[in-house]
Amino acid sequence: MSSIADQLTLGVQLKDNASFANFYPGDNQEALQGLMALARQQEPGFLFLWGGEGTGKSHLLQALCHEVGSAGDPVAYLPLGETPAIAPAILSGLESMSLVCLDDLHSVAGNAAWEEALFHLYNRIQQQGGRLVITANAAPSLLGIGLADLASRLTHALIYHLQCLNDVQKGYALQQRATFRGFALPEEVLAYLLKRCSREMSELFDLFDRLDQASLTAKRRLTIPFVRDFLDGQ
């Protein structure tokens, strides 16, 4: 079986830790279940996820790619917001994939060439019986899509609105990440992090990863003094 990285013909590397198992859904359980169901099925499917920054859109797309790719099915993941130099022609041939995931559609909304290419890709995937998942920071009707046919196609998707986690849920998410890595995160350390640091989940997870690595290097547990010294040194 080829590796998932080999199956990503667009040259985009997935994050190794992106999985359904370490995603804390909060109020997004329905969206998580929908994606897990799509991963299991071999039938055509079209999902659209939208939500603000830090709601887990990219994590979920990459987790889906890992899940489908691990079964040997060809997948493609394209972060539209991180690839400003690419041309719409990169979408050519993606209908041969079992699953196509397009992240941050809002980055190309309003671009006539991209919209036409996306419209034709959608039609080809439908004809091939493939699976397509798209994310954006707003609902399809609010993206400012100029091509009416594409705007219409987007409304045919199963649409999920991803909600931001509240502070309590953010704590649960960090605790789950710690458990997934095999160690305990003391309540007092968690409270200290949430009080002193950014509340954006992407930034919290990035900080958590760096703290975890620093504690392993120093062979010390995560305590408030250790975290304070680490943050002061940043």
N, C-alpha and C positions, 0 to 999 in steps of 0.2 A: 504494500500500500504506500502511495506517495505521501509525503508530509503535507500538512495543511499549508505551510509556506509555499511549497511547490505548486499547490493548487491555486494560489493567489496570483493569477497571471498579470496583475497590475503592478506587481513589485512592492506591495504594501505589506509591512510586517504587522501581524496581530500581536497584541499584548498577551503574553503567556498566562497572566493571571485573570484574564477576562473569562468568566464562566457564569452560568446561571446559579451555581451553588453558592458563590460568594457575593451575589447581588442581594442586598436587602431591599425588598420591594416597597415597604411602607404601604402607602395607599395605591400602589401600582401592581397589585397582585394579579388583576385581570389581564394587564398587558403582558406580564411575565408568563402567565399561563397560555396566552395566545401565541407567544413566540415559541414556547416549549412544544405546543401542539404542532406548530408549523414545522419545527425541526423533525418531528416524528413522521410527518405525512410525506407521501411521495406525489401528492396531488398539487395542482396549481394553487397558488395562494398569493395574495397581495395585501401587505400590512403597511400602515403609515403611522409612525410614532412622532408626536410633536410635544415640545416642552422647552422650558428655559434651560440655561446653562447649569450643569451640575445635576441634572435629573437622571443621568445614566443612559442617555441615548446611544452613545458610542460604545459603552461597555456592553449593552445588550446586543447591539449588532455584532460585535466581535465575539461575544459568547455564542451567539447563534451560528456564526461561521465555524467556530471551534466544534460545536455540537454536530453540525451537518458534515463538516470536513472530516471529522474523526471516523465517520462511517464510510469514508472513501468517496463521497460525492464531491464533484468539483464546485468550488465556491469562489466568489469574487467580492471583495470589499473595497469600496472607493470612497475616501473622505474628501468630498468635494471642496470643503473649506480649507484643506491643507495642500491642495494641488493647483495653485493658480496658473502654473505654466502649461498645464495639459490642455489639449484641444478636445472638443466633443467627439472626435473620431475614435477616442479611446473606448467609447461604448460599443464600437463595432465588434460583433462576434460574441458579446457577453451572453446572448441568449442560449449559447451552448452550455452554460453553467447550470447546475441544478438549483443554485441559489445565487442571487445578486443582491448585495446590500449597498445602498447609496446613502452616505451620511451627509447631513447638512445641505439639503436641497436649497435652502434659502440663499446659499452662497452663489448660486447660478440663476436664481429666479430673476426673470426680466431680461435675461440674455437670450436673444432670439435663436442663435445657433445652438446653444445648449438645450433650449426648450424643444426645438424640433428634433434633436438627436434623442432626447429622453422620450419624446412621444413615440418615435419609431422603435426605440428599444422596448418600451412597454408593449407595443403591438407584437413584436417578435417573440418576447417572452410568453405572452398569452398564447400565441400560435404554437410554441414549443411545449407548452404546459409546464413552465418553470415557476419558480418562486421568487418574488421580488419584495424587498422591504426597504422603505425610504424613511429617513428622519428629517426633521426641520424644526425651526424654533417657533413656528406658528402653524395653525391649522391650514389645510390646503386652500381654503377660500380667502385667507388673509396673506398669502405669499406674494401676491402681485404677479401671478403668472399671466403673461401676455397672450400665449397661445391657447385659445379657447378649448381646442380639442384635448390638450394636455391637462388643462384645469379640470375638464370633465372627467378624464380618466382617473385623476387623483381622488376624486370624490367617490369612486367605485371601491376604494380600498376599505379594509377593516381598520378603522381609525381609533387610535388610543392616545389620550392626553396624559402625559406623564406629569405627576405632581411632585413638587419639591418636598423633601423630608423636613419635618419640623425638628426642633432641637432635640427632643426626646428620641425621635427616630434616628437622628444623626448619631446619637450615642449608641443606639442599638447596632447601627451599621458598622461603627468602628469596633464595637465588641465582637460582632460577627467576623470581621476581618481578622481580628486578633485570634479568635478561636480557630479560624480556618488555617492560620499559620502555626497553631499549636502552642500558644501561650496566653496567659491571662492579662487583661488590661485592668488594673486597679481602678475602682470607681473614682477615687480622688484624683488620679492622673487624668482620667477621662474628663472630669469636671474642669480641671485646670486647662486642658487643651481647648475645650469648648468656650471657656471664658476668655482666654488670652489670644486665641488664633482665629483666623478667618473661618467663617461659617460655610464657605463654598465647599461642597463635597469633594470636588476634584482637587482643591488645594489641601483639604484635610487628609485625603487619602495619600497625596504626594508626601505631605509632612509625615504621616504615619509610616510610610515606607522608609523614609530617611531615618526616622527615629528607630525603627526596627533594625535597620542595618547598623546604625551607630551603637545600639545596645549590644548587638552581636559582636561587633568589633571590639568594644570595650569590655565585653563579658560582664555586663551589668544589667540589672533588671530595670524596667521602666518605672522610675520613681519621680516624684515632683522635683527634687533637687537635680536629678539627671536631666530631666526634660528642660528645666529652667536653664541649666548650663548650656545645653544644646541650643536652645532658642537664642540665648544671649550671644552665642558664638556665630550666629548666622548673619 
